[in-house]
Structures are given as C-alpha cells and as structure tokens.
Amino acid sequence: MAMKTLLPGRGPAGRDRAERRLAARMTAPSLILMAVVAAVPIGYAIWLSLNQYSIREAGLSRFVGLGNYLDALASSDWWAAFGQTFLFAAVSVSLEMALGTAMALLLNLAFRGRALLRTVVLLPYAIVTVVSAITWRTMFEPRLGLLPQILDTLHLPGAGVVWLGEQGYAMAVIILSDVWKTTPFAALIILAGLQVISKETYEAAELDGANKWQTFAHITLPLLRPAIVLAAIFRTLDALRVFDLPFVLTRGANGTQSMSMLAYTQLTENRQIGPGSALSILTFLTVMAVSAVYIRFGGGNIRDIAKEDH
C-alpha cells in the first residue's frame, strides 16, 4: 500500500495557519480604521496635556511636560473625584450583578407571558440616560417630587430630606438611578449564560438528590460565573466613565463629582485645556488599568468556557 506524504501546508496545522492569515487580511482594514479613529483623538489629547495654553492670547502655548499630571495628582479635587467615582462604581455594579442574576433566573423560568415580561424588564435600558436622569431628578424634587411626598405622607425614614442637596443622599440617588437603568443589561448577559447550561446537568443533580439551593450554589452559580464576570467588566468600565447622571442630577455637587465631570469642568468651564486634557488622560489610564485587572484575574473563566465549547 502506497504511503501518502503530507505536503507542507496541507495538514491541519497548515490549514489553521491559512485560516488565521485569511482572517487577518479580512479584518485588517476595519482594525486599521478603528485604530486610526481611536488613536488620533487620544494622541491629540496627550499632546494637549503636555502643554499649557494662554487664556489671554490665542494660539500661545508652552511645553510643560508632565507638569499638568503632577498638578492633577497633587490636587485634592482629583482624589476626591477618584474616590467618589470608585464608590459609585463599586456599589452600583455590585447591586446590578446581584439584581441582574435574580432577574435572569426569573426570566429563565417557563411561565405564561414570559416574552412580555422580558420586554417590559428591558425597557429601562432602552431609555436615553439623560432622559432617565431628568425623570429621577423630577421624582426627588423637594416639594413636587413623588418620592418625597410618599415619604412625608407615610412618615418613613428620609422624609423631609433634600435628597439631591445633601451629601450621601445625592450619591444614593445617582446609584439608584443607575441601578434601575442598567440592571436589565446585566440580566440580559447573565440570561444568555443561563440558557447555555444544559438541562441534563440539572437532571443529573436531581437524580443525585440535590435540592434547589444546592443546585444553584454548586451548578448554576459556578457555570454562570463567566457571564457574570463579562457583565461586570462592561458595567464597571462604563461606571468609571460616568458623566451624564451626576451632570444632570447634581452638577457634581454634594460629593458626586466623577473623574469625567472634573475633566469636563476644567476643559469647558475653566478653559484650562492642558490640565483638563491631563485629567482626561488620567481617567483613561484608570479605566485601562481596571480593565487589565479584570482581564488578568477574571478573563480566564471566559477563555476556559470558550475552549470547552470549542
């Protein structure tokens, strides 16, 4: 029997290399375009952050190197905004993951009207954030707002409080409005992960005598972890860049100024182009650092699931 000799590039490894080269050639134009669109504004912002511009004379600037960054890092305003942003992100994302998981478990049940309920639940996420913020601001108006009137009528805790005018309460309203709007997004991602879990796994657990809580703790939750991590990545990166909610609700007052709001104030209201650009780059670097930590410590779960599916 004649033996077949594999020609170079004809085996499985050769086919894989050919497919990778083809994929690289097909995606290269869009990747280059995306890189240019992203790199040009970032590069220009970095250049602006290394210079100091004159307010009195147009076009007059001088190179200051890292001076704007050193001033920003030495400023108490930056560290206050840094802490407030991370507080907002930590509390809101934690609540969204917990509520999103519960919501996904509910939406995954088979019952009459499930499709309608899924549509209704996702409505808050479809609303523009600015419109949502204006609605929440109206609800918490001291005299005309719905919620203060309910609290006053029922003599509940929080009655008589100017929610958006006091530190702590203002942050609570911002977190509450963010949780209300974006929990459906987390629920949608977690629901997709929930539907991947096979019914045979639950049937095997039931045959082994596992109750509902044991099934959830030892099967559902571990298998949902990649989806929860993915939802947490998206929501954390979005929360660290928050601007519209504090801008509409409080204008950054009463301990609600975010890093993005501080940079916006320096750039547009104070006309400090160099320092404002430095603050923007610091915000960008902070988000990139957090994303790197997520990918390093949480991305492995997603990659492992992808390999198992493959």
N, C-alpha and C positions, 0 to 999 in steps of 0.2 A: 504494500500500500504506500503510495507516494505521500510524503510528508509535506504539508503546506508550510511555507515560510511567510511569516508576517512581515509585510513591507513596512518601512518606517512611516509612522503617522497613520497606519491603518488599524491599529489596535484600539482598545478602549481608552487608553491614556492619550493616544493621538487624537481621537475624536473629541475628548474633553478639552484638549488644548485648542482644537479648531473651533469648538463652540464658544470657548472663552474669548478667542480673538474676534470671532464674528460679533459676539455680544459687545465687546469693547468698541469695535468700529461702529456699530449701530447706535450706541449710547453716547459716543464721544461728542457729537455736535451739540446735543442738549446739555451734556455736562459742562462743556466749554462755555456755552451761553449762560448757564446758571452761575458758573464761577465768575464770569465777567460781570454779570448783573450784581452779584453779591460782593465781589472783590473791589469794584470801583468805588461804591459809597463807603465801604469800610476803610479802604486806603485813604480816601479823601478826608474822612473823619479823623483818622490817625494823624494825618498831616496838619489838620486844623488844631488838633490837641497839642501839637508840639510848638505852636506859635501863640503869640499874644497880639491881639489886634487893638488898634486905637479906636476909641469911640468918637473922638473929635474929628479925626482926619480919615476920610475914606481911603481904603487901599493901603494904609500904613500899618505894617506889622513887623514884628521882630521874633527871631527864633529863640525859644526859651528851653528847648529840650524837654526834660521830664519835670520841669518846674510846675506845670499845671497839675500833674499827677501827684507830686509831693504835697502841693497845697490842698488838693482834694482829700488825700489820705490823712492829712493833719487836721482836717475840718471836722468839727463835731456834727455838722449838718449831714455829712456823708455817712458817718457811722450811725447816726440816728435813723436815717432813711434805710440804711443797710439792715439794721435790726428790725425795723418795722416791716420791711419787705419780707424778710425771712419768717417773722412771726405770722404774717398774713399767709404766706405760702404753706408753712407747716400746719397751721390749724385748718385752713380751708381744704388742702389736699387730703389730710387725714380724714376729715369728715366726708369728703367726696368719695374716697375709697370705701369707707365703711357703708355709707348710704348707697353708693353705686353697686356694691356687692349684694346688699339686701334687695335692691331694686331689680338687679339682674336675676336673682333667684326667683323673685316673684314673677317676673315676666317670662321666665322659662317654664313655668307651670302650664299645664294644659287645662284651660277653662274657657268658658263661653265669653266672647268679647275680648279675647286676648289681643287681637290685632288693633282694635280700637284703643285699648289701654296703652299699648306701645306707642301709638301715635300721639295720644294726649300727653304721656310722660315726656316725650321728646320735644314737645312744643317750647318749653323754656329755652332750650339750647338754640332754637331757630330764631329767637328774638335777638335783635341787634343789642349789643352790650350797653350802648348809650341810652337806648330806649328803656332797657331794663333798669338802668341806674336811675333815670328820671322817675320811673314808676316807684322804685323803692324810696327815693327822696320824698316823693309826694306822700307816701304812706306814713313816713315818720315825721311829717311836719308837726310842730308842737301843738298847734290849735286845730288845724284842719285835717291832720293825718288820721287814717283809720285805726292804726295800731295804738297810738297814744290814747285815743278816745275809748277803745276797748279796755285798755289797762286801767284808765281812770274810772270807767263805769263799774268794772269788776273788782276794783281796788287790789289789783295784782302788783307784784314787785315790778318796779320800773315806771310806775305811774308818776307823772309829774317830772320825769327826766327829759331833758332836751337831748335826745339820742345822738343827733349829729353835731351837737355843740359841746359835748363833754368827752374828755379823753377816756379811752377804754370802750365806752358805749359806741362811739363813732367807728372804731375798728370792728366792733361786733356787728354793726350793720353792714359794713363792707364785706366782711366774711360771710355773713348770712346771705347777702345778695349774690355773691359769687358761688356759694354752695347751691343755692336754688337754681342758678342758671346752668352750671356746668356739671352737676351730678349726672344728668342724663347722658352726657358724653362718656363719662367713666362707665356708666351702666351699659352703654352700647358696646364698648370694647370688651367688658367683662362678660356680657351676654354672648358675644361671639366665641369667647374662650370656653364658656359653659356648654355651648352646643356642640363643641368638638369632642367632649367626653362621651365615650361610648356607653350605651345602655348595658352592655354586657358586664362592664365593671361594677355597676350598681347591683346587677343581678347576682354577681358572684359574692359581693359583700353581704347581700341579704341572705344568701344561702349559708354564709358563714356565721349568721346570727348577729350581724352588726345592726345597731339601732340607728335612728335618724341622725342623732348628734355624732356618733362615731363615724358614720358615713361622710358627714360633712367635714369633720375635723381631719380625718385620715385619708379621704379620697378627693372630695370636691375642692377643698381649700388648697391642698398641695398642687393639684393639677391646674387650678386657677391662678397660681402664683405668677406664671409668665404674663398672663393677660393683665393682672393687677399691676405688675411692675411696669408694663408698657403704658397702661393708663396713667400711672403715677409719674412716669417720665414726661409724657406730654403735658400733664396738668401742672407739674412743678415748674417746668421751663416756661410755661405760659404765665403762671402766677408770679414768678420772679420778674417778669417784664410788665407787670400790671401798671396801667396808667389810667384807663378810662373810668374805672369805678371810683377811685379816690378823687379824680379830677372833677367828676360830675357831682359826687355826693358831698365832698367836704373841701375841695380845692387843696387838699393836703394838710388841712388844719387839724388840730387836736390829736397829734400823734399818728397821722395816717399818710404821711408823705412817703412815697415809694422812691426807689432809685431812679426810675424813669421820670417821675414827676420832678425830682430835683434837677435832673439834667435839662428837662424842658424849661423849667423856671430860669435857669442860668442862660439858656440859649435864646429864649424868646422875650422874656420879661426883663431880665437884667442886661441883655445884649452882650454877655460875656461868652464870645464864640469859643475861644481857646479853652477856658475852664469847663464850659458846658460840653464841648466835644470830649474832653478828658473824662468827665463823668459818664458820658455815653459809652466810651470805650471800657471804662471800669465795669459798667453794668454788663456789657457784652462779655467781658472776660469772666465775670462772676457766673453768668449763665453757662458759658462754655465749661467752666470748672465743675459746676454741678452736674452737667450732662456727662462729662468724662467720668465722674464718680459713679453715676448711675450705670453707665455702660460697663465700667470695670467690675462693679460688685453686683449689679442686677441683670446685666445683659446676657450673662452666661446661661441663665434659665431659659431665655428666649431662644438662644442658639441651640441649646440641648433639645428643646421641643422640636425645633425646625429640623434637626438632624434625625430625630426619631420618626417624624412624619415622612422625611425623605426616604 
